[in-house]
Amino acid sequence: MRGADRSSHPRSSPPATLVQVTTPLSSPDHAEHETADPDTAIPGAAYSRPPLPRPRIPLPESWRADWITAPSLSQVPGSTETSAPLFRRAWDLPSAAMRATLHLSGLGTALAWVNGSPANDQRLAPGLCDYSVAARAVSWDVSRHVLGSRRVSLAVEMGRGFFDLHTPEVWMWSTAPWRATPRLTAELHVTCEDGSTQVLMSDGSWRCGTGGLRFDSLYEGETWDEAAEPHGWRDPDFEDAAWPSAEAVTPDPALSAVLPRPRAAREVATSWLPLREAMTEPILVQERIRPTWTALGDGRFVGDVGRVIAGWTRLEPLDDVRREITVIHGERLAADGSVIAENSFIPTGRFQRDDVALEGRPVESHHGYKGFRYLEVRGAQPGTDLEVIAQAAWADVPLVGGTDSSDPTLSWLERAFVATVRANLHWVLTDTPTYEKNGWTGDAQVALPALLTRFDLRAFLTSWLDDMLDAQRADGSLPVIVPSAGWGYGDGQCAPAPEWTTLYPVLVAALEGEYGLDLWPIHGEAVERYLDFELGRLDADGLAEGILGDYLAPGREGPPPEDIRLESSLLLRRALVVTADSGRSAHADRFRAAADSLAEQALRVFFDAEHSTVASRPLRGSRAPADADPGFRQAPQILALDAGIVPPDHVSAVVGHLVEDIRSRGGHHDAGCLGMARLCSVLVRAGRPDVALEVATNPTAPSWESWRQSGHRTLLEMWTDPVRSRAHYFMGAGIDVLARDLVGLERTSPHWRRFRVAPTLVPGLADISASHGGIHAGWSWADGSDGTTGTGGAVLRVSVPEGSIADVVLPDGRVAEVGPGEHTWEL
């Protein structure tokens, strides 16, 4: 928790770490790049891949600063074992400063001030990493803080983050091999009026102390005591002689001797751990929300911010009275109206709770974030003793697309998906901002198409691919969460699970296609090694084995009851296919043959030709007959149809059985994250958009509409009670059906140089549209009806930006190729 004199972060100028992105689709310069595929090429243009994302301000070519850490905290007066270390140094300049750049890296989270002012708006910098491999680093223009000064200071407070997590949990962060007191390295490059450049560096001459932050944990919360804060410690003239010197970390050149190595981000050697330029957009405060309050009658007050957000609270006292206040953050309420803040993975008894001693100064958290909709305040009355403001924060990833529809369920789903994803955009794409904060690969695996439609994730996901390289073991295996402190590779740790970790090859191919990036030279060898690892694990039936499968189907609190091998095999098959089809692997023929074999074995073991169904238990092979038959399950039908492995003469019957099962359940699905991601698309493509709409808009659970009617504004982790997380985007992955199938908008060449529009008209849906960059497509019934009444047809409108071509396929079979401009068809 930090006080106001150092926690205000003005938004008047953009953070210096925003990445440069390639030219947007609407720009005339966009036509300079073209697809390499001659079948989809735009005449007269040559294709060149755009550069990889880079920060606007690069790190220096060579790094001279030391890594420093705090001495034993017993040497620091007034400190505790968990106090946050403060580092500072001031320098006299030969002449007045004209401009300055701060380059900074920290193991943990760093909050920096230059001449007493916040160095940047960015929060939770510099970013999470596998700290046994590298440390992310940021670079900021801090000229406005030093202009005209003859004396400058740099002050940094370090939080523990995932580097030195004191909280016991199950994912091994608290027992990570790198754990130590937070560490810092920094260089402040100052250009003076006399023409000289002064490089002011971290070293053993810095001073180290502690302040008001007595404890910080990403899971448990923070403890702050204003009385312990040495006010003015960030300023150039603060007297720090009583503070002990910082300790320089013993150099170990071997850690940086591995450079250069294949990574998208640029890396720089240091005397110890190498630095990696942070590529992701900065985490910023994006919304300030004033809760609505309810008094519980016993000195407790509960605030509602309207939806689950990720962020923290800011406390602004209305007087100078010392008050000891507790703020509890949670996603749900107990029967008595109090906030529930508990996590079965955190055994300490404290979860998302800030304990704050105020003395008239505003305070907010700076070294952690929480997931919450509700706040419970004890020890003060909001609106009378203090103002409480919820601050929503997420990585500043551009929103570049989305959908709009006349249907209230589908419109709600669009808003809820975007809000939920934003609540999970921090260092990496997480599963939940509340309970885990881990980069689960399976969540992104199922939602990737929907994510890429809505967000410009070229920098964010390219950075995550570097983390996957860091996490890969010598045998080619990957963990289910990335980054990892060692958890998620083996039995008992939700692994192995190819249905999750095949995200890696799929993501490489997707980012190359979506943005035209050249990632194969960096990741190709690792992708092939991973695929060979999975192929080497195939069982006696030639199938892949996983442990998670169609996770969290309705009524389930974990894996589904069916044999998961089918789902694992089909996800592995997809990864093999996209790698082979990319044309970049020298082993494409071998991978394609392996994909064909997986399809053959899946059909041999699970397909019931007599009844035209995909069985939930093995019918043939080494494990047949199974001990128990879970009966007809929707996910095996959905995934087999989506993969295109069902024999053509059985497709209609398999679809019929799927529809029959949905109708027998009262218009409900019975799928978890894998099945529900593709169910509606499968139904639309099979000519049953009516059933897809019925599943989505069913007013009773399990359905998206039931969530809307219950007042949720973000997506839930589970379809039926008990529900844990209420900000879990993977159950909304099926939103991809809106743009890709109902509007029919689909990229057919890299960087959207060419795309397809093939709309599906649905009686009962009055209109729907989708946008992506400068592309817009949508249809509506011409007479203003919903298509179930009236005699009018429909109208399709398509906007094509400069540099792109659209192939339009109309429902009556007409085909048109159109270039830039606005186009309309009567249907």
N, C-alpha and C positions, 0 to 999 in steps of 0.2 A: 504494500500500500504506500502511495507516495503523496506528499503534500502539494498544495496548489502552486507554490512558487517554482516548482520544477515539473509539474505534471501537465501544464497547459501546453498543447501542441497546436499552434496556429495552422490553419489550412489555406493560408493565402498563397502559398507557392507549392508546386508539386514536389513530392519526395524525389530525391535524386536517384533512387534505385529503381524507378519504373523502367521496365525493359523497353527497348526499341522493338517494335513489331513491324512485320513486312507490310507493304502497301495494302490498304483496305480495298475490298472489291470495287467500291464505288469510285476509286481514283482512276484518272486517265492513265497514269503510269502503270496501272495493273496489267495492261496489255503487253508489257515487255516480257512477261513470263508465259510459257506455254507448256502444254503437256507433251511428254515424250512418247506417248502412245499414238502411233500414226492413225489408228482407227478413230481417235477422238480429237485429233489435232485441229487447231484453228489455222486456216490457211495464212501463210505469210508471216508466221511468228515462230521463233525458236525458243525452246524451253531451257531455262537455267534454274537450278534450285536456289531458293532464297537462303540467305545466311542463317545460321543458328542464332537464337536469341542471345543478346549480350546486354549487360548493364550499361547505362549511359556513361558512367564514369568507371573506367577500368582500374584494377589494382596496379600498383607500380610493377615494373618489370622485375625488380629485385626487392627483397624485403629485408630491412635492417633492424627492425624492432625486436626486442626480446619478448618472449612469453613471460608473463608475471602472474603470481598468485598471492594469496594472503598468507602471512606467517601463521603460526599456530594461533588460533583465536584466543587462547589463554593470554597471549601477549597484548591483546587489544582491550583496553579498559572498557568495561561495561558491556562486553559482548557475550553472546551465548554460542553454543555449538552450532546453532542453526541461523545465526544472524547473517544477513546479507553483507558481503564485503563491499566496501567503498574504496575506490582507487582515485587518486588525484595527483596532478602535477601542474605547476605554473612555470612559464618561461618569460624572460625579457627578450624583446626583439631588437635588432640593430636599428630599425626604423619602423614607421607605422605600417601596419598590415594592409594589403590591398585585397587579397583574396586567399581562400584557404579551402583545402579538401581534407576531410577526415576519412581514413581507411581503418576499419575496425573489425576485429573478430573476437569472439568470446566463446568459451565452452560453458554453456548455460545460456541465459538470456542477458542482454546488455542494454542499459539505458544510459545515454551519454548526454553531457552538457558541455558546451563550449562557451567560455566566458559567462557562465551562469545561466545560459539559455539552452533549451532543448535542442540538440543537434539536428533532429529530424522528427517528422510526424510518426515515423515507423515504430510499431510496437513489436515486442517479442523478437527483436533482432538478435543475432544475424540469421538464425534459422537452424532447424534440426538437421543432424547429420549422423552418420555412423562415426562416432568420435575416435574410433580406433583407426580410421582411414584418413579423415580430413576434417577441417573446420570451415564452415561457411563464413564469408566475409562480405561486408557492405562498404560502399563508398558514398559519401555525401558531400555536397557543396555546402560549406558552412561559412562562406565569405561574409554574409550579412552579420554574423556574430563577432567578427574580428575587425571589420573595416575601421581603419583609423587607430587601432589599438597598438600600443607599444608593449603591452604585456598580455599574454593569453594564457588561459587555463583549459585543461581538459579533465573532466570528472566523469567517472563511470561507476554505476551501481550494477552489481552482478546478481542475477537471480539464478536459481539452480536448474530449472528446466528439467530435461531428461538426462542431463549430464551428471548431476549430483542429487538425484531424487532420494529424499529421506523416507518417503512413504512406502511401506511394503505393499506389493501388488503381485499379480500373477505373471506379468509379461517380462519380468526380469530386468526392468529399468533400474530398480533399486539395488540390483546385484550386478550391474553391468561391469565388464572388465576395466572400463576406463574411469570408474567413479573416483572423484577427488574433489577438492575444493575448487570452485569455479576459477577459470583462468582467462586471461585477457592478453591480447596483443593489439597495438594501435600505432598508427603513424599519422600525425597532423602535418600536412604539407602547407606551409604558409609562404606566399610571395609578398615581399616587402617593397616599399616605395623606392628603396635604393637598388632594386633589381635583383636582390638576393632571394634565394629560396631556402627557407629553414625547414628541415625535417625533424619534427619533435616527436620522439619515440618513447614507447614504454620500455622501462628498464628498472634496475634495482634502486634507482634514485626516487622512484615514485613512493608516495605515502599511502598507507592503507588503514582504514578505520571501519567502524560499523555505525549504524544509525537506527532509525525507527523501525526498520523492517526486521523483526525478530525471527520470522519463520515464513518460508514460502514453499508451497507444494502445488504442482499442477492439479492434484486431485483433492487435497485436503483444504486448500485455501491459504490465506495469509494472516499473519499477526503483526499489527502495527501499533507502536506506542509513540505518539508525537513528542513526549517528553525526552525520549532518547535520541531524537534527531538533532545532529549538530548543524543548526541553521547557518547558511552561508558557505557550507563546505564546497559548493561548486564554483564559487567566485574566485577570481584571480588572487585577491589579497587575503584569503582565509589563512589564518595561522594554523599550520598543520604540524608544527615542530613536535608536538606531543604524540603524534601518530607514529607507529613503527614503520619501518621501510617495507615495501613490498619485496617478495622473494622472486628472483629470476628463476625460471624453470631451467633445470639442467639441460643444456643442448643435447640433441640426439639427431644428428644429420641423417641417420639411416631412415628415419621416418619420411623424409622428403626425397630420399635417393630414388624412390620408385617413380618419380616424375621423369619424363612425361608418360602418361598412360591414357588409355582411351576413355575420355569423358567429354560430354558436351560442354560443360562449364570449364572455363580456363582455371588452371591451378598454378599456384606460385609457391616455391620452396621457402621455408623459413628455417630457423635454427632448431625447430622441433617439428610439430605437426604441420603439414602443408595446408595452405589456404585454398579455398575453392570459392570463386566468385558466386554470390547469390544470384540466381536467375529468376526466381519467382517474384511476382509483384509483392510490394510491401503490405504487411498487415496494418490496416488503418482503422480508426474509429469511423464508422460509416453512418451510424444513427445514434441520436440521443433521445431516449424515450422516458417520459414521465409516467410512472405506474399509476394505476387507480388503486386506492387503498381501502382496506377493510380492517376495522379494529376488532381483535378477538376478545377484548374485554379484560385481559389480564396483563396489560403492558406490552402485548405483542401486536404487531401490525403486519398485515400481509398485503403485498403489492402485486398487481398483475400487469405485465407488459404487453399482453395481447397475443403473443406467439412465443415459441421457444426460440431464443437467440443464443449466439455465442458471444461472450464478452465479459463485462464486469460492471460493478456499480461505482458511482462517484458519490461521495458524501460531502455535502456543503453545509457546514454548521451555520446557524442563524444567530449564534452568540458565542462568547468565549469560554463558556463553562466546560470544564473537563467532564467528558462523558465516556464511559466504557460501553461500547456498542457491539452487538453481534448481528451480522447479516448472513442469513442462510439462503442459499440459492437452490432451486429445484424445478423440476419439470411438472410436478403434480402435487395435489393437495391431499391431506388426510381427511377423514370423515369430520374432524373437528375444525377443519379449515386451515390447519397449520401446514407448513411446507414440509414435504417429504424429501429428505436429503440423506440417502443411504445407497451404498454400493456394495454388493456382495463380494466384489473383487478387492475391496479396500477394508482391511480388518481393524483399522485404528479406532473406529467409532466417530471419526471426524470426516466430513465430506462436504466440499464446496461451502465452507464456512469461513468467513472473515471475522476476526476479533480485532476491534479497532478502538484505541484510546484517542479521542479527539480533544484538541485544545484550541478550537477556533479556526483552524486551517482546513481547507478542503483536502480530501484524501481519496485516492482511488488505487486500484490494483494495477501494477505494471509488469509483473513477472509471471502471470498466469491468466487463464481465462476459464470461464465456466459456461455450461449449458443450462439455461434456465428460462422459465416463463414467469415463475413466482419468486418473490423475495419475502423473507420474514425478518423483520427488524425488531430487536430487543434492546432496551436501554435508552430509547429516545422515541419521540413522536414525529413521524414525517410530516412536514408542513408547518410544524410548530417549533421544534428544536433544530431541525435540519431539513434540507432538501435531499432527496435520494433520486439519482438519475441513473437509469440503465443505459449502458453504452454498448452497442452492438459493433463488433469488429470482425472483419474478414479480409483476406488477401484481395487486393484491388484488381481482380481479374475482370477484364471487360465483358459485359453482357452484349452479345452480338446477334442474338436471334431468339426465336420463341414462336409461340402459336397464340392464336386468338380464335374464340369460338362462341357461338350463341348458346351452347350448352353450359349450364352452370357448373356441372361436375367437371367437365373438361377445362373450363376456365379456372376453376379452383385448383385443379391438379397442376396447371401450368404455374400458377403463383406459388403453390406449396412446394413444388419441386425446386424452383429457383431459390426460395427462402431456405429450404433445407440444405441444399448444396452450399449456399453461402455460409451457413452455420458450420460447415465442415471444411471450409477453405482456409487453412492456416499454413503451417509449414509444408504439409502434404495434404492430400485429399483423405480426410478421416472418415470413420464410420459414424461416430457420435461425438459431439463436443462435450458431452457430460460424463459418460461412464468409462470411456476407454481412451479416446484421443489418438487412436492408432491408425496407421495407413493400411487398412485391410484391402488387399488386392481384389477380392471377390466383389466388393461393393462397386468398385470402378469397372470391373469386368462386365457386369450385367448392365450397367448404366452408361457405358462409354458412348454409344451413338447419341443418346439424349444429351449427354454432357457436351459433346462437340457441336451439336446443333445450337446450343444456347450460349456457350462461353468460349472466349478465345483462350485456349489452354495451352498454346504452343510453348510458352516459357514454363508454366507451372508443371506440366506433365513431362516436358523434356528434362527438367530438373529431377523429377521423381524417377525417371529412367536411370539417371546417374546413381541414385540411391539403390536401385535394383542391382546395378553392377557391383556396388559396394557390398551388397548383401549376398551375392552369389558365392557359394562354396566351391571348392576345387572339384567336387564331383558333379557340378552343374546345378545342384539343387537350389531352390529359392524358398524363403519363408513366406508364410501367408500374410504377415504384416511387414511393411517396409517403410522406414528403416526398422531394424531389429537389433536388440541387445543380445540376441542369441536365442530368442523364443520363436516358435512357429515353424520349425523345420521337421520335427519328428513326432512320434506317437505321444499322445497325451497333450499335444499343443495344437490341436485343430489341424494337424498335418500328418502325412503329406495330403495335399488337396489340389490336384491339377485343375479342378474346376474353378479354383481361385487363382493359382499362380500362372496359369497360361495367359493371364493378362499381359505378361512381359512381351512375348512375341506379337501378340495382337496389338498392343499399344505401339510398338515400334512401327508396325505396318500402318496403323491408323494415323499416326502423326505424319508419316511420310506422305500418305495420301491426302490428308486434310489440309496440310500446310506446305507440302512440297519439300519438307526438310530432308536433309541427307543424313540419316541416322544409322544406316546399315554399316558404314565403315567403323562406327564406334561400337555398335551392339551386335553386329552380325555373328561374330565368333561366339559370344556369350549366349545369344539366342539359340544357336545350333547346339551348344553344349547343354543348355537346359532341355531342349527337345530330346536330345539323346539320353539325358538322364531319365526322363519320363518313359521313353521307349524301352529303356533298360529295366524298367519296373513292371512291365506288363505281366499279367498273371498267366496261369496255365491256359486260360481261354483266350489269350491275346487281347485282354481288356485292361484299361487303366483302372487303378484303384485310388479312390479318394475317401474322405471321411466326412465331408460336409454336405455335398449333394444339393438337392433343392431345399435349401435351408429355410427353416421357419415357415413351413406350410401351415395353413390354418389348424389350430389345435395342437401344434407341435412346438416344443421349446428347444429344438435342435434339429438334427438331420431328419429326413423323411423316413417313412417305414419301408420304402422300396429299396431294391438293390441299387446302390449308388454307382456301381461300375458303369451302368449305361450313361449316366449323366457325366461322369468323369471322362469317359471315353469320347463322348461327342464334343465336349469342350476341348479336349486334347486334339481331336481330329480337326476342329476349326483352326486351332493354332498352327497345325501342320499345313493346312490348306492355304491360309493367308501367307505363310512364309514361303511356300512353294510358288504361289501365284504372284508374289512380289517380283519374281524374276531376279532376285538379288543373291540367292543362296546357291552355292555350287552343288549343294546336296538336294536341290529341288526335286529331282526325280525320285530320290530315295524317300523324301518326306511325303511326296504325293502317294507313293506306293504304301507307305505306312498308314496314311489317312484312309486309303481305300480298304486296307486290311482291317482297320478299326471298325469301319462301317460294316464290312462283311461279318466280322465276329459279333458285333452288336446285334445284327439281324439274326444270325445263327442262334445266339443264346437267348434272345428276348422276344423275337417277333413271332406272334401266333398267327400264322397265315390262315388257319381254319376260321378264326373269329375276327381277323383283321384288327388286331390290337397289339400294342406293345406291352408285354407283360411286366409286372412289377417285381417278379422273381424269376430266376433263370429257369427256362424250359429245357435247356440242353446245356451240356458242358460239365466241367469238373464239379460244380456246386449244385447241380440239379439231382433230384428235386429239392427245393428249398424246404426248410422246416415249417415255415408259416407263409401263407399267401396274404399280403395286405389288400388284395383285391385291386380293382381298377383304380389307377391313379392317373391324374391328368398330365402331370409333368412329363412322364415318358412319352406320351403321345405328342405333346407340344414340341419337345426337343427333337424328336425323331422327324416330325413334319418340317420343322424349321430347318433342320440340317439337310433335308432333301434325300434322306436315305430310305424312306418308305417306298416299297415297290410301287411303280406308277398305277398298276391296276388295283391297288389297295388304298390309295390316298383318299378317295371319296368316302370309303367305308370307315377309315380311321377318323377322318374329320366328323363323320356322322356319329360315331361312338363318343367322341369328345363332346359334341354338341348335346347329345342325349344325356351324358353325365351331368353337364352343366344344368340342363333343364330339370333333371331329377333332383338337383340340389336347390331348386327354387331360383335358378338364374345366377348361381354362385360358382366361383372358381374354387379349386382345392389345391392351389399351387403356391409354392414358396418363391424365393427370390429368383431362381433360375427360370422356372416355368412362367411366372407372372410377367417377367420381362419380355417374353415373346408371345404370350397367349393371344393378346388382341391382334397383333400383327398376323399371326397364323390364321386367325379367324377371318380377318379382312381379306387376306390373300387367297383364302379358300372360298371366297364369295359369301361369307357370313358376317358382314359388318354389323348386322342387326344384333347378333349374339354378342359381339364384342362390346357394343354400346350397352346392351343389357347388363353384362357383367360389370362394366365400369360404373353404371349409374344405379345399380341396385341399392335401394335405400336401407337395406339391412346388411349386417356384416356377414361375411367379409367382403368389403368393397371400398373403393375410394369415396363413393357418395356417402357411405355410412360415416366415414371420418369427417367429411364436410358437415354433415348434419349434427355431428357431436361437437362442433365448434373448434376443431383442430385447424390450425393454419400452417402446420408443417406435417411431414410424413412420419408415420409410425414404423417401428421396427417389426412389429408383429401384427397379424391381422385380427386376432381375438385376445381378450384378456386372459392372463395378466400380461400387460404390455410394459416393457422396460423403457427403452428409448423412444422419445417423441420427436426426434430430429434425426431420422435415419433415412437417407434418400433411396436406398436400393429397392424398396418396395414400390417406388414410383418410376422405376426404369421402363415400365411398359408405356410411359408417355411417348416413347419413340413412335408409337402407332399414329400419332396425330400428324406430325410432319411427313414421316416417311411413307405412310400407307394411305391415310385419308386425303391429305393434300397431294401425296405422291412425290414429294420433293426429295431427290437423292443425287448425291455427287457421283459423277461417272468418270472424272479425271482429276488429277492432283490439283489442289488449290482452287477447286470449283471453276476451273477453266471451262468445263462442260458439265452440265447437270441435266437431270431428267425430271419432268413433271408428268405424272400419270395419276390423275385424281380418281378417287372412288366416291361416288355420290351415295349418300346414306339418307333415305327417308326418315324423318324424325330429327334430323340435324339441319338447321336452317342455313348455317354457313360455317366455314372454317378457313383459316389462312395460316401461313407459316412464313417466317422471314429468316434470312441468314446473311449477314453482311449487307450488301446492296441488292440481294435477291429477295423477291417477294412473290408469293403465289397463293392463290386462294379461290374458293368457289362459293357461290350462294345460289339459292333458288331464285329465279328471275321474278316470280310473282310475290316475293316477300314471305312465302309460306315456309313450312318446315319440310316440304316435299311429300307430305302425306295427304295434302288436300290441294285443290287447284289443278290447273292444266298446264301451267307454264313449265318450261325447262329450267336449266341452270346456266349460270355464266361463270366462266373461268377467266381469271385475270393473272397475268404473269409479267413481272418486271425483271428484265435482264440487264445487269450492269455492264459497263464498258469492259471489254476483254474476255467476256464469257459468251457461251452459246448454250441455248436451251433446246433440248429435244422434248417435244410435248406429245404425249400419247393420250388421245381423248377416249372416253368410254365407248364410243361407237367405232373405234378402230382407226380413226383418222390420225395421221402423224404429221407433225410440222417441226421444222428446224428453224429457230428464230434467233436473231442477234440482239444487240443492245436496244432497249426501248421498252415501251409499254404495249402489251398484247392482250387481246380479248377474244374469247370464243364463246359462242352460244352452244350449249350442250343439249 
